[in-house]
Amino acid sequence: MIGKLNHVAIAVPDLGAATAKYRDMLGAEVSAPQDLPEHGVTVVFVLLENTKVELLHPLGEGSPIAGFLAKNPSGGIHHMCFEVDDIRAAAKKLSNAGARVLGDGEPKIGAHGLPVLFLHPKDFDGTLIELEELPK
């Protein structure tokens, strides 16, 4: 059901410093910061040949990333994102198998302008999983 790994997301306490490390120290190409108010984050993508790394930083008071950083002040891996052909079919299959889709179960538009859903980390060995529908 899942396709390729789209990205690994890392929550960071200082987006500018993290971006500089990937760009200047590792020589990676990085995107401009993008605010996603509906998700409560600002993101930067580190563009790699075979995938991406998403740097996440809290945006606004209710950001879920703020809570993550409160527990992990140095930052850390927040989630992994896998591509799927049909996000609604994937969500239905996973729900029928006992996995919990977070939120109201309806896809939201993610950073790439595509529908995304998140799966409860307790159902996937402590790892938050994001599913992103491939463009049609």
A tleap script that builds the chain and sets N, CA, C and O, in Angstrom:
source leaprc.protein.ff14SB
mol = sequence {
  NMET ILE GLY LYS LEU ASN HIE VAL ALA ILE
  ALA VAL PRO ASP LEU GLY ALA ALA THR ALA
  LYS TYR ARG ASP MET LEU GLY ALA GLU VAL
  SER ALA PRO GLN ASP LEU PRO GLU HIE GLY
  VAL THR VAL VAL PHE VAL LEU LEU GLU ASN
  THR LYS VAL GLU LEU LEU HIE PRO LEU GLY
  GLU GLY SER PRO ILE ALA GLY PHE LEU ALA
  LYS ASN PRO SER GLY GLY ILE HIE HIE MET
  CYS PHE GLU VAL ASP ASP ILE ARG ALA ALA
  ALA LYS LYS LEU SER ASN ALA GLY ALA ARG
  VAL LEU GLY ASP GLY GLU PRO LYS ILE GLY
  ALA HIE GLY LEU PRO VAL LEU PHE LEU HIE
  PRO LYS ASP PHE ASP GLY THR LEU ILE GLU
  LEU GLU GLU LEU PRO CLYS
}
set mol.1.N position { 0.821 -1.201 0.000 }
set mol.1.CA position { 0.000 0.000 0.000 }
set mol.1.C position { 0.860 1.258 0.000 }
set mol.1.O position { 0.609 2.176 -0.780 }
set mol.2.N position { 1.901 1.312 0.892 }
set mol.2.CA position { 2.715 2.528 0.913 }
set mol.2.C position { 3.734 2.488 -0.221 }
set mol.2.O position { 4.214 1.433 -0.635 }
set mol.3.N position { 4.032 3.675 -0.694 }
set mol.3.CA position { 5.042 3.819 -1.728 }
set mol.3.C position { 6.360 4.235 -1.113 }
set mol.3.O position { 6.747 3.755 -0.047 }
set mol.4.N position { 7.035 5.122 -1.791 }
set mol.4.CA position { 8.370 5.505 -1.315 }
set mol.4.C position { 8.295 6.445 -0.114 }
set mol.4.O position { 7.275 7.082 0.151 }
set mol.5.N position { 9.407 6.500 0.590 }
set mol.5.CA position { 9.558 7.447 1.689 }
set mol.5.C position { 9.613 8.844 1.096 }
set mol.5.O position { 10.501 9.149 0.300 }
set mol.6.N position { 8.668 9.694 1.479 }
set mol.6.CA position { 8.646 11.064 0.965 }
set mol.6.C position { 9.594 11.948 1.748 }
set mol.6.O position { 10.377 12.699 1.167 }
set mol.7.N position { 9.522 11.857 3.090 }
set mol.7.CA position { 10.436 12.645 3.923 }
set mol.7.C position { 10.454 12.138 5.355 }
set mol.7.O position { 9.552 11.430 5.802 }
set mol.8.N position { 11.498 12.521 6.050 }
set mol.8.CA position { 11.605 12.352 7.497 }
set mol.8.C position { 11.564 13.754 8.073 }
set mol.8.O position { 12.292 14.635 7.616 }
set mol.9.N position { 10.720 13.970 9.071 }
set mol.9.CA position { 10.558 15.300 9.652 }
set mol.9.C position { 11.284 15.384 10.989 }
set mol.9.O position { 11.171 14.499 11.837 }
set mol.10.N position { 12.025 16.464 11.154 }
set mol.10.CA position { 12.774 16.706 12.382 }
set mol.10.C position { 12.291 18.023 12.981 }
set mol.10.O position { 12.340 19.066 12.329 }
set mol.11.N position { 11.826 17.967 14.227 }
set mol.11.CA position { 11.442 19.184 14.949 }
set mol.11.C position { 12.720 19.853 15.440 }
set mol.11.O position { 13.591 19.201 16.015 }
set mol.12.N position { 12.824 21.164 15.207 }
set mol.12.CA position { 14.045 21.896 15.566 }
set mol.12.C position { 13.693 23.127 16.397 }
set mol.12.O position { 12.694 23.795 16.131 }
set mol.13.N position { 14.523 23.428 17.414 }
set mol.13.CA position { 14.249 24.601 18.245 }
set mol.13.C position { 14.635 25.914 17.568 }
set mol.13.O position { 14.099 26.963 17.926 }
set mol.14.N position { 15.554 25.882 16.597 }
set mol.14.CA position { 16.006 27.083 15.894 }
set mol.14.C position { 16.066 26.755 14.406 }
set mol.14.O position { 17.013 26.122 13.939 }
set mol.15.N position { 15.055 27.187 13.672 }
set mol.15.CA position { 14.942 26.839 12.253 }
set mol.15.C position { 16.089 27.408 11.433 }
set mol.15.O position { 16.608 26.732 10.545 }
set mol.16.N position { 16.491 28.641 11.719 }
set mol.16.CA position { 17.594 29.253 10.974 }
set mol.16.C position { 18.902 28.510 11.172 }
set mol.16.O position { 19.644 28.282 10.216 }
set mol.17.N position { 19.187 28.133 12.414 }
set mol.17.CA position { 20.424 27.408 12.704 }
set mol.17.C position { 20.402 26.021 12.073 }
set mol.17.O position { 21.406 25.572 11.518 }
set mol.18.N position { 19.262 25.342 12.155 }
set mol.18.CA position { 19.157 24.008 11.561 }
set mol.18.C position { 19.310 24.072 10.043 }
set mol.18.O position { 19.993 23.242 9.444 }
set mol.19.N position { 18.668 25.065 9.428 }
set mol.19.CA position { 18.777 25.236 7.980 }
set mol.19.C position { 20.226 25.467 7.580 }
set mol.19.O position { 20.703 24.886 6.605 }
set mol.20.N position { 20.921 26.304 8.322 }
set mol.20.CA position { 22.327 26.605 8.028 }
set mol.20.C position { 23.200 25.360 8.137 }
set mol.20.O position { 24.118 25.180 7.338 }
set mol.21.N position { 22.928 24.501 9.113 }
set mol.21.CA position { 23.722 23.272 9.262 }
set mol.21.C position { 23.604 22.392 8.032 }
set mol.21.O position { 24.605 21.904 7.507 }
set mol.22.N position { 22.377 22.193 7.579 }
set mol.22.CA position { 22.176 21.333 6.413 }
set mol.22.C position { 22.737 21.973 5.144 }
set mol.22.O position { 23.324 21.289 4.306 }
set mol.23.N position { 22.555 23.281 5.007 }
set mol.23.CA position { 23.016 23.987 3.813 }
set mol.23.C position { 24.529 24.175 3.831 }
set mol.23.O position { 25.211 23.808 2.875 }
set mol.24.N position { 25.058 24.747 4.918 }
set mol.24.CA position { 26.459 25.163 4.946 }
set mol.24.C position { 27.413 24.048 5.363 }
set mol.24.O position { 28.491 23.907 4.785 }
set mol.25.N position { 27.027 23.258 6.357 }
set mol.25.CA position { 27.912 22.201 6.825 }
set mol.25.C position { 27.829 20.950 5.958 }
set mol.25.O position { 28.849 20.334 5.648 }
set mol.26.N position { 26.597 20.574 5.564 }
set mol.26.CA position { 26.418 19.353 4.794 }
set mol.26.C position { 26.337 19.598 3.291 }
set mol.26.O position { 26.395 18.649 2.509 }
set mol.27.N position { 26.206 20.852 2.876 }
set mol.27.CA position { 26.170 21.182 1.456 }
set mol.27.C position { 24.879 20.818 0.751 }
set mol.27.O position { 24.872 20.635 -0.466 }
set mol.28.N position { 23.790 20.710 1.490 }
set mol.28.CA position { 22.505 20.338 0.898 }
set mol.28.C position { 21.776 21.555 0.356 }
set mol.28.O position { 21.980 22.678 0.818 }
set mol.29.N position { 20.930 21.318 -0.622 }
set mol.29.CA position { 20.029 22.348 -1.127 }
set mol.29.C position { 18.833 22.405 -0.183 }
set mol.29.O position { 18.261 21.369 0.156 }
set mol.30.N position { 18.451 23.607 0.244 }
set mol.30.CA position { 17.314 23.766 1.149 }
set mol.30.C position { 16.302 24.741 0.555 }
set mol.30.O position { 16.658 25.667 -0.174 }
set mol.31.N position { 15.055 24.513 0.877 }
set mol.31.CA position { 13.990 25.395 0.396 }
set mol.31.C position { 13.902 26.630 1.278 }
set mol.31.O position { 14.516 26.702 2.342 }
set mol.32.N position { 13.131 27.590 0.816 }
set mol.32.CA position { 12.801 28.749 1.653 }
set mol.32.C position { 11.826 28.293 2.731 }
set mol.32.O position { 11.090 27.328 2.523 }
set mol.33.N position { 11.805 28.967 3.878 }
set mol.33.CA position { 10.816 28.626 4.911 }
set mol.33.C position { 9.396 28.842 4.397 }
set mol.33.O position { 9.125 29.776 3.643 }
set mol.34.N position { 8.502 27.962 4.822 }
set mol.34.CA position { 7.105 28.032 4.417 }
set mol.34.C position { 6.240 27.920 5.673 }
set mol.34.O position { 6.320 26.926 6.394 }
set mol.35.N position { 5.419 28.932 5.936 }
set mol.35.CA position { 4.493 28.896 7.062 }
set mol.35.C position { 3.258 28.095 6.682 }
set mol.35.O position { 2.667 28.306 5.623 }
set mol.36.N position { 2.875 27.177 7.559 }
set mol.36.CA position { 1.658 26.384 7.373 }
set mol.36.C position { 0.777 26.587 8.609 }
set mol.36.O position { 0.754 25.737 9.499 }
set mol.37.N position { 0.049 27.716 8.667 }
set mol.37.CA position { -0.736 28.031 9.860 }
set mol.37.C position { -1.764 26.956 10.222 }
set mol.37.O position { -2.041 26.739 11.402 }
set mol.38.N position { -2.331 26.281 9.214 }
set mol.38.CA position { -3.333 25.254 9.497 }
set mol.38.C position { -2.737 24.032 10.202 }
set mol.38.O position { -3.468 23.238 10.796 }
set mol.39.N position { -1.410 23.883 10.136 }
set mol.39.CA position { -0.720 22.790 10.826 }
set mol.39.C position { 0.101 23.293 12.013 }
set mol.39.O position { 0.645 22.495 12.776 }
set mol.40.N position { 0.192 24.621 12.170 }
set mol.40.CA position { 0.921 25.197 13.298 }
set mol.40.C position { 2.430 25.066 13.193 }
set mol.40.O position { 3.121 24.964 14.207 }
set mol.41.N position { 2.948 25.068 11.959 }
set mol.41.CA position { 4.391 24.889 11.768 }
set mol.41.C position { 4.925 25.795 10.665 }
set mol.41.O position { 4.200 26.234 9.772 }
set mol.42.N position { 6.223 26.055 10.767 }
set mol.42.CA position { 7.001 26.595 9.659 }
set mol.42.C position { 7.934 25.475 9.242 }
set mol.42.O position { 8.548 24.826 10.089 }
set mol.43.N position { 8.043 25.243 7.936 }
set mol.43.CA position { 8.855 24.135 7.446 }
set mol.43.C position { 9.916 24.621 6.474 }
set mol.43.O position { 9.740 25.619 5.776 }
set mol.44.N position { 11.011 23.893 6.450 }
set mol.44.CA position { 12.051 24.026 5.434 }
set mol.44.C position { 12.334 22.614 4.964 }
set mol.44.O position { 12.437 21.699 5.782 }
set mol.45.N position { 12.463 22.420 3.657 }
set mol.45.CA position { 12.785 21.099 3.134 }
set mol.45.C position { 14.236 21.052 2.691 }
set mol.45.O position { 14.709 21.916 1.953 }
set mol.46.N position { 14.929 20.025 3.158 }
set mol.46.CA position { 16.279 19.715 2.716 }
set mol.46.C position { 16.089 18.736 1.561 }
set mol.46.O position { 15.578 17.631 1.747 }
set mol.47.N position { 16.504 19.151 0.377 }
set mol.47.CA position { 16.240 18.376 -0.835 }
set mol.47.C position { 17.407 17.445 -1.121 }
set mol.47.O position { 18.538 17.887 -1.320 }
set mol.48.N position { 17.113 16.152 -1.139 }
set mol.48.CA position { 18.124 15.138 -1.386 }
set mol.48.C position { 17.795 14.384 -2.667 }
set mol.48.O position { 16.686 14.492 -3.191 }
set mol.49.N position { 18.730 13.646 -3.152 }
set mol.49.CA position { 18.532 12.918 -4.406 }
set mol.49.C position { 17.397 11.898 -4.302 }
set mol.49.O position { 16.630 11.725 -5.250 }
set mol.50.N position { 17.289 11.220 -3.152 }
set mol.50.CA position { 16.331 10.127 -3.047 }
set mol.50.C position { 15.145 10.399 -2.113 }
set mol.50.O position { 14.215 9.595 -2.052 }
set mol.51.N position { 15.168 11.520 -1.388 }
set mol.51.CA position { 14.066 11.860 -0.487 }
set mol.51.C position { 14.253 13.295 0.004 }
set mol.51.O position { 15.031 14.054 -0.575 }
set mol.52.N position { 13.550 13.664 1.060 }
set mol.52.CA position { 13.677 14.988 1.655 }
set mol.52.C position { 13.758 14.846 3.173 }
set mol.52.O position { 13.316 13.846 3.738 }
set mol.53.N position { 14.321 15.847 3.815 }
set mol.53.CA position { 14.245 15.999 5.260 }
set mol.53.C position { 13.444 17.274 5.487 }
set mol.53.O position { 13.758 18.317 4.914 }
set mol.54.N position { 12.422 17.192 6.312 }
set mol.54.CA position { 11.585 18.343 6.628 }
set mol.54.C position { 11.990 18.849 8.007 }
set mol.54.O position { 11.922 18.113 8.992 }
set mol.55.N position { 12.410 20.106 8.071 }
set mol.55.CA position { 12.717 20.741 9.346 }
set mol.55.C position { 11.457 21.464 9.802 }
set mol.55.O position { 10.925 22.306 9.078 }
set mol.56.N position { 10.975 21.135 11.006 }
set mol.56.CA position { 9.728 21.689 11.545 }
set mol.56.C position { 10.023 22.619 12.703 }
set mol.56.O position { 10.846 22.317 13.566 }
set mol.57.N position { 9.341 23.753 12.712 }
set mol.57.CA position { 9.478 24.704 13.818 }
set mol.57.C position { 8.080 25.207 14.174 }
set mol.57.O position { 7.256 25.410 13.282 }
set mol.58.N position { 7.797 25.412 15.467 }
set mol.58.CA position { 6.459 25.853 15.867 }
set mol.58.C position { 6.069 27.192 15.238 }
set mol.58.O position { 6.889 28.096 15.081 }
set mol.59.N position { 4.794 27.280 14.889 }
set mol.59.CA position { 4.206 28.520 14.376 }
set mol.59.C position { 2.926 28.755 15.169 }
set mol.59.O position { 1.952 28.018 15.012 }
set mol.60.N position { 2.923 29.759 16.002 }
set mol.60.CA position { 1.735 30.082 16.787 }
set mol.60.C position { 1.693 29.357 18.117 }
set mol.60.O position { 2.472 28.439 18.373 }
set mol.61.N position { 0.774 29.786 18.950 }
set mol.61.CA position { 0.652 29.285 20.321 }
set mol.61.C position { 0.242 27.820 20.397 }
set mol.61.O position { 0.749 27.088 21.247 }
set mol.62.N position { -0.649 27.384 19.543 }
set mol.62.CA position { -1.185 26.029 19.639 }
set mol.62.C position { -0.429 24.995 18.834 }
set mol.62.O position { -0.969 23.925 18.556 }
set mol.63.N position { 0.792 25.277 18.456 }
set mol.63.CA position { 1.548 24.369 17.605 }
set mol.63.C position { 1.818 23.032 18.299 }
set mol.63.O position { 2.288 23.007 19.437 }
set mol.64.N position { 1.523 21.921 17.618 }
set mol.64.CA position { 1.856 20.622 18.199 }
set mol.64.C position { 3.371 20.424 18.322 }
set mol.64.O position { 3.828 19.609 19.124 }
set mol.65.N position { 4.135 21.154 17.543 }
set mol.65.CA position { 5.595 21.037 17.597 }
set mol.65.C position { 6.135 21.681 18.877 }
set mol.65.O position { 7.171 21.258 19.388 }
set mol.66.N position { 5.446 22.695 19.397 }
set mol.66.CA position { 5.872 23.313 20.656 }
set mol.66.C position { 5.855 22.291 21.780 }
set mol.66.O position { 6.776 22.248 22.595 }
set mol.67.N position { 4.817 21.471 21.832 }
set mol.67.CA position { 4.730 20.428 22.841 }
set mol.67.C position { 5.828 19.387 22.678 }
set mol.67.O position { 6.407 18.923 23.660 }
set mol.68.N position { 6.108 19.026 21.438 }
set mol.68.CA position { 7.173 18.060 21.167 }
set mol.68.C position { 8.515 18.617 21.631 }
set mol.68.O position { 9.304 17.909 22.258 }
set mol.69.N position { 8.775 19.903 21.320 }
set mol.69.CA position { 10.050 20.511 21.717 }
set mol.69.C position { 10.140 20.726 23.226 }
set mol.69.O position { 11.240 20.736 23.778 }
set mol.70.N position { 9.006 20.898 23.901 }
set mol.70.CA position { 9.031 21.014 25.359 }
set mol.70.C position { 9.545 19.710 25.980 }
set mol.70.O position { 10.255 19.727 26.986 }
set mol.71.N position { 9.176 18.583 25.367 }
set mol.71.CA position { 9.630 17.278 25.850 }
set mol.71.C position { 11.024 16.923 25.323 }
set mol.71.O position { 11.743 16.133 25.934 }
set mol.72.N position { 11.395 17.511 24.189 }
set mol.72.CA position { 12.665 17.219 23.519 }
set mol.72.C position { 13.333 18.549 23.143 }
set mol.72.O position { 13.341 18.912 21.966 }
set mol.73.N position { 13.893 19.284 24.115 }
set mol.73.CA position { 14.372 20.642 23.862 }
set mol.73.C position { 15.448 20.771 22.783 }
set mol.73.O position { 15.595 21.836 22.185 }
set mol.74.N position { 16.188 19.715 22.533 }
set mol.74.CA position { 17.208 19.755 21.478 }
set mol.74.C position { 16.626 19.434 20.111 }
set mol.74.O position { 17.323 19.542 19.102 }
set mol.75.N position { 15.350 19.038 20.064 }
set mol.75.CA position { 14.727 18.633 18.814 }
set mol.75.C position { 14.829 17.137 18.637 }
set mol.75.O position { 15.313 16.431 19.521 }
set mol.76.N position { 14.376 16.652 17.498 }
set mol.76.CA position { 14.462 15.226 17.210 }
set mol.76.C position { 13.510 14.831 16.102 }
set mol.76.O position { 12.725 15.642 15.610 }
set mol.77.N position { 13.598 13.567 15.720 }
set mol.77.CA position { 12.732 13.060 14.654 }
set mol.77.C position { 11.285 13.108 15.136 }
set mol.77.O position { 10.956 12.600 16.208 }
set mol.78.N position { 10.439 13.721 14.334 }
set mol.78.CA position { 9.029 13.890 14.682 }
set mol.78.C position { 8.144 12.865 13.977 }
set mol.78.O position { 7.283 12.253 14.610 }
set mol.79.N position { 8.348 12.670 12.657 }
set mol.79.CA position { 7.536 11.700 11.924 }
set mol.79.C position { 8.220 11.287 10.630 }
set mol.79.O position { 9.196 11.894 10.190 }
set mol.80.N position { 7.664 10.218 10.030 }
set mol.80.CA position { 8.070 9.779 8.702 }
set mol.80.C position { 6.855 9.870 7.798 }
set mol.80.O position { 5.734 9.589 8.222 }
set mol.81.N position { 7.080 10.264 6.548 }
set mol.81.CA position { 5.986 10.411 5.591 }
set mol.81.C position { 6.176 9.446 4.428 }
set mol.81.O position { 7.234 9.403 3.799 }
set mol.82.N position { 5.123 8.672 4.157 }
set mol.82.CA position { 5.120 7.740 3.038 }
set mol.82.C position { 4.071 8.161 2.017 }
set mol.82.O position { 3.026 8.706 2.373 }
set mol.83.N position { 4.357 7.904 0.760 }
set mol.83.CA position { 3.421 8.222 -0.311 }
set mol.83.C position { 2.423 7.087 -0.507 }
set mol.83.O position { 2.765 5.913 -0.370 }
set mol.84.N position { 1.178 7.456 -0.831 }
set mol.84.CA position { 0.134 6.482 -1.160 }
set mol.84.C position { -0.601 6.966 -2.406 }
set mol.84.O position { -0.667 8.165 -2.676 }
set mol.85.N position { -1.150 6.021 -3.157 }
set mol.85.CA position { -1.896 6.374 -4.366 }
set mol.85.C position { -3.258 6.985 -4.048 }
set mol.85.O position { -3.684 7.941 -4.695 }
set mol.86.N position { -3.935 6.428 -3.051 }
set mol.86.CA position { -5.298 6.854 -2.707 }
set mol.86.C position { -5.384 6.959 -1.187 }
set mol.86.O position { -5.482 5.944 -0.498 }
set mol.87.N position { -5.349 8.174 -0.668 }
set mol.87.CA position { -5.272 8.379 0.780 }
set mol.87.C position { -6.529 7.912 1.504 }
set mol.87.O position { -6.441 7.395 2.617 }
set mol.88.N position { -7.684 8.083 0.899 }
set mol.88.CA position { -8.928 7.648 1.554 }
set mol.88.C position { -8.999 6.118 1.625 }
set mol.88.O position { -9.414 5.559 2.640 }
set mol.89.N position { -8.599 5.455 0.556 }
set mol.89.CA position { -8.580 3.982 0.557 }
set mol.89.C position { -7.565 3.473 1.573 }
set mol.89.O position { -7.827 2.502 2.282 }
set mol.90.N position { -6.408 4.127 1.646 }
set mol.90.CA position { -5.382 3.731 2.615 }
set mol.90.C position { -5.901 3.915 4.040 }
set mol.90.O position { -5.717 3.038 4.883 }
set mol.91.N position { -6.548 5.048 4.313 }
set mol.91.CA position { -7.086 5.314 5.657 }
set mol.91.C position { -8.141 4.277 6.029 }
set mol.91.O position { -8.172 3.803 7.165 }
set mol.92.N position { -9.001 3.923 5.085 }
set mol.92.CA position { -10.050 2.931 5.359 }
set mol.92.C position { -9.425 1.572 5.653 }
set mol.92.O position { -9.824 0.901 6.605 }
set mol.93.N position { -8.451 1.162 4.847 }
set mol.93.CA position { -7.795 -0.134 5.056 }
set mol.93.C position { -7.088 -0.165 6.416 }
set mol.93.O position { -7.172 -1.154 7.144 }
set mol.94.N position { -6.400 0.917 6.745 }
set mol.94.CA position { -5.684 0.982 8.020 }
set mol.94.C position { -6.653 0.991 9.205 }
set mol.94.O position { -6.424 0.307 10.203 }
set mol.95.N position { -7.724 1.759 9.095 }
set mol.95.CA position { -8.738 1.793 10.171 }
set mol.95.C position { -9.355 0.416 10.374 }
set mol.95.O position { -9.552 -0.024 11.506 }
set mol.96.N position { -9.656 -0.260 9.274 }
set mol.96.CA position { -10.233 -1.608 9.372 }
set mol.96.C position { -9.254 -2.588 10.022 }
set mol.96.O position { -9.669 -3.574 10.632 }
set mol.97.N position { -7.956 -2.313 9.890 }
set mol.97.CA position { -6.931 -3.173 10.485 }
set mol.97.C position { -6.619 -2.777 11.933 }
set mol.97.O position { -5.812 -3.428 12.596 }
set mol.98.N position { -7.267 -1.699 12.425 }
set mol.98.CA position { -7.088 -1.300 13.819 }
set mol.98.C position { -6.197 -0.099 14.047 }
set mol.98.O position { -5.996 0.298 15.195 }
set mol.99.N position { -5.657 0.491 13.000 }
set mol.99.CA position { -4.829 1.693 13.150 }
set mol.99.C position { -5.739 2.902 13.357 }
set mol.99.O position { -6.849 2.960 12.828 }
set mol.100.N position { -5.252 3.856 14.131 }
set mol.100.CA position { -6.014 5.072 14.402 }
set mol.100.C position { -5.509 6.219 13.537 }
set mol.100.O position { -4.326 6.556 13.553 }
set mol.101.N position { -6.428 6.810 12.783 }
set mol.101.CA position { -6.135 8.015 12.008 }
set mol.101.C position { -6.380 9.191 12.937 }
set mol.101.O position { -7.439 9.284 13.559 }
set mol.102.N position { -5.412 10.087 13.034 }
set mol.102.CA position { -5.531 11.229 13.945 }
set mol.102.C position { -6.458 12.299 13.384 }
set mol.102.O position { -6.739 12.337 12.186 }
set mol.103.N position { -6.926 13.163 14.274 }
set mol.103.CA position { -7.825 14.246 13.885 }
set mol.103.C position { -9.208 13.704 13.594 }
set mol.103.O position { -9.652 12.729 14.200 }
set mol.104.N position { -9.882 14.352 12.655 }
set mol.104.CA position { -11.243 13.944 12.312 }
set mol.104.C position { -11.286 12.861 11.244 }
set mol.104.O position { -12.365 12.463 10.803 }
set mol.105.N position { -10.116 12.381 10.826 }
set mol.105.CA position { -10.052 11.324 9.825 }
set mol.105.C position { -10.088 11.822 8.393 }
set mol.105.O position { -9.905 11.047 7.454 }
set mol.106.N position { -10.322 13.113 8.225 }
set mol.106.CA position { -10.364 13.697 6.886 }
set mol.106.C position { -8.984 14.222 6.502 }
set mol.106.O position { -8.316 14.857 7.318 }
set mol.107.N position { -8.550 13.965 5.271 }
set mol.107.CA position { -7.252 14.502 4.833 }
set mol.107.C position { -7.238 16.025 4.873 }
set mol.107.O position { -8.252 16.680 4.631 }
set mol.108.N position { -6.073 16.567 5.183 }
set mol.108.CA position { -5.843 18.010 5.127 }
set mol.108.C position { -4.776 18.251 4.065 }
set mol.108.O position { -4.066 17.322 3.680 }
set mol.109.N position { -4.660 19.462 3.600 }
set mol.109.CA position { -3.645 19.780 2.595 }
set mol.109.C position { -2.324 20.043 3.309 }
set mol.109.O position { -2.255 20.855 4.231 }
set mol.110.N position { -1.283 19.353 2.875 }
set mol.110.CA position { 0.030 19.467 3.491 }
set mol.110.C position { 0.933 20.463 2.783 }
set mol.110.O position { 0.487 21.229 1.929 }
set mol.111.N position { 2.200 20.440 3.146 }
set mol.111.CA position { 3.181 21.408 2.654 }
set mol.111.C position { 3.395 21.338 1.143 }
set mol.111.O position { 3.791 22.326 0.525 }
set mol.112.N position { 3.136 20.179 0.552 }
set mol.112.CA position { 3.329 20.041 -0.897 }
set mol.112.C position { 2.040 20.298 -1.675 }
set mol.112.O position { 1.980 20.071 -2.884 }
set mol.113.N position { 1.007 20.776 -0.971 }
set mol.113.CA position { -0.266 21.043 -1.626 }
set mol.113.C position { -1.067 19.783 -1.912 }
set mol.113.O position { -1.983 19.803 -2.735 }
set mol.114.N position { -0.729 18.678 -1.236 }
set mol.114.CA position { -1.387 17.394 -1.456 }
set mol.114.C position { -2.065 16.930 -0.168 }
set mol.114.O position { -1.672 17.349 0.920 }
set mol.115.N position { -3.079 16.070 -0.280 }
set mol.115.CA position { -3.771 15.578 0.915 }
set mol.115.C position { -2.849 14.727 1.790 }
set mol.115.O position { -2.077 13.908 1.293 }
set mol.116.N position { -2.948 14.943 3.113 }
set mol.116.CA position { -2.154 14.189 4.086 }
set mol.116.C position { -3.038 13.749 5.251 }
set mol.116.O position { -4.055 14.373 5.557 }
set mol.117.N position { -2.619 12.654 5.892 }
set mol.117.CA position { -3.217 12.144 7.123 }
set mol.117.C position { -2.095 11.678 8.028 }
set mol.117.O position { -1.008 11.336 7.561 }
set mol.118.N position { -2.362 11.667 9.325 }
set mol.118.CA position { -1.386 11.163 10.291 }
set mol.118.C position { -1.978 9.970 11.024 }
set mol.118.O position { -3.176 9.921 11.303 }
set mol.119.N position { -1.111 9.005 11.330 }
set mol.119.CA position { -1.503 7.789 12.029 }
set mol.119.C position { -0.891 7.790 13.423 }
set mol.119.O position { 0.246 8.223 13.610 }
set mol.120.N position { -1.644 7.305 14.392 }
set mol.120.CA position { -1.230 7.352 15.794 }
set mol.120.C position { 0.087 6.615 16.006 }
set mol.120.O position { 0.245 5.481 15.553 }
set mol.121.N position { 1.039 7.259 16.698 }
set mol.121.CA position { 2.343 6.619 16.908 }
set mol.121.C position { 2.276 5.329 17.734 }
set mol.121.O position { 3.127 4.455 17.568 }
set mol.122.N position { 1.299 5.195 18.605 }
set mol.122.CA position { 1.193 3.967 19.402 }
set mol.122.C position { 0.854 2.755 18.546 }
set mol.122.O position { 1.081 1.617 18.957 }
set mol.123.N position { 0.313 2.998 17.362 }
set mol.123.CA position { -0.016 1.905 16.449 }
set mol.123.C position { 1.157 1.523 15.545 }
set mol.123.O position { 1.089 0.523 14.829 }
set mol.124.N position { 2.231 2.315 15.575 }
set mol.124.CA position { 3.385 2.085 14.694 }
set mol.124.C position { 4.692 2.183 15.468 }
set mol.124.O position { 5.615 2.905 15.089 }
set mol.125.N position { 4.741 1.431 16.569 }
set mol.125.CA position { 5.975 1.269 17.346 }
set mol.125.C position { 6.570 2.587 17.807 }
set mol.125.O position { 7.789 2.761 17.805 }
set mol.126.N position { 5.699 3.526 18.208 }
set mol.126.CA position { 6.157 4.797 18.751 }
set mol.126.C position { 6.513 5.838 17.712 }
set mol.126.O position { 7.086 6.873 18.052 }
set mol.127.N position { 6.187 5.589 16.450 }
set mol.127.CA position { 6.530 6.526 15.378 }
set mol.127.C position { 5.275 7.115 14.753 }
set mol.127.O position { 4.400 6.381 14.294 }
set mol.128.N position { 5.187 8.435 14.736 }
set mol.128.CA position { 4.101 9.115 14.040 }
set mol.128.C position { 4.318 8.925 12.538 }
set mol.128.O position { 5.405 9.185 12.021 }
set mol.129.N position { 3.274 8.470 11.845 }
set mol.129.CA position { 3.355 8.224 10.407 }
set mol.129.C position { 2.438 9.211 9.691 }
set mol.129.O position { 1.275 9.385 10.057 }
set mol.130.N position { 2.986 9.845 8.670 }
set mol.130.CA position { 2.194 10.699 7.778 }
set mol.130.C position { 2.035 9.968 6.456 }
set mol.130.O position { 2.982 9.369 5.947 }
set mol.131.N position { 0.833 10.021 5.907 }
set mol.131.CA position { 0.589 9.531 4.562 }
set mol.131.C position { 0.298 10.722 3.674 }
set mol.131.O position { -0.461 11.612 4.056 }
set mol.132.N position { 0.894 10.747 2.493 }
set mol.132.CA position { 0.665 11.833 1.528 }
set mol.132.C position { 0.242 11.217 0.211 }
set mol.132.O position { 0.910 10.331 -0.322 }
set mol.133.N position { -0.877 11.700 -0.307 }
set mol.133.CA position { -1.399 11.175 -1.574 }
set mol.133.C position { -0.580 11.719 -2.725 }
set mol.133.O position { -0.287 12.912 -2.796 }
set mol.134.N position { -0.216 10.821 -3.625 }
set mol.134.CA position { 0.509 11.229 -4.833 }
set mol.134.C position { -0.376 12.103 -5.703 }
set mol.134.O position { -1.596 11.941 -5.705 }
set mol.135.N position { 0.225 13.032 -6.446 }
set mol.135.CA position { -0.583 13.848 -7.358 }
set mol.135.C position { -1.223 12.976 -8.431 }
set mol.135.O position { -0.636 11.997 -8.892 }
set mol.136.N position { -2.414 13.344 -8.809 }
set mol.136.CA position { -3.152 12.557 -9.824 }
set mol.136.C position { -2.930 13.139 -11.194 }
set mol.136.O position { -3.462 12.623 -12.177 }
savepdb mol mol.pdb
quit
